[in-house]
């Protein structure tokens, strides 16, 4: 973890909540490894607290620490203008639940991970190292799909049977002597006619449900990198000793290097 890259990073709690920004990094005096991050909080950034870096990770969002916001906020106060004493550091480690036996936590973790100060070489011996590729996968966002609906209009027509009334003249003969004695005069009558007409109305009904889903599609990808390794060169050894001359890059060595690329 490079201290230069930590300055100014947002600090996130274990749930991803923002705590503040890294204002300073405290290094282990013995090994020079980053030990504590000073986190500046508050509306004006006036409050500063220390958070251990032993279990912290750097993500795309910033520096993430495995502690709740309340735990960080209740940590023992440290004056940034005063050197961090052993006693104060012990109290801080105890508050955050980090085991501490006098050796700084990041140095101990680095030694376990093989990233701390390497042990001294035994007398008369050299240790050879080589780079090994670790291949894995991660999930990334490649795009967004959106399902949108909009309204379109179309012309529809249908034919309906309709009934209407028309006037029909009906004549009936009147028997002799019936309705006599009335004068001849003009007269008129009204007949009300009815007709059916088409009536149009619309209503909205559900006809279909559509949704977006994702399916996993198998594929392959080829990755390649260059790996370095240390080789031996000897001087002053007789031929046949098995160590004379520079190490050769024969097929067996190449096969061995290729076998180190594994998921």
Buried (B, 14 or more C-beta within 10 A) or exposed (E): BEBEEBBEBBBBBBEEEEBBBBBBBBBBEEBEBBBBBBBBBEEEEEEBBBBBBBBBEBEEEBBBBBBEBEBBBEBEEBEEEEEBEEEBBEBBBEBBEBEBEEEBBBBBBBBEEEEBEEEEEEEEEEEEEEEEBEEEEEEEEEEEEEEEEEEEEEEEEEEEEEEEEEEEEEEEEEEEEEEEEEEEEEEEEEEEEEEEEEEEEEEEEEEEEEEEEEEEEEEEEEEEEEEEBEEEEEEEEEEEEEEEEEBEEEEEEEEEBEEEBEE
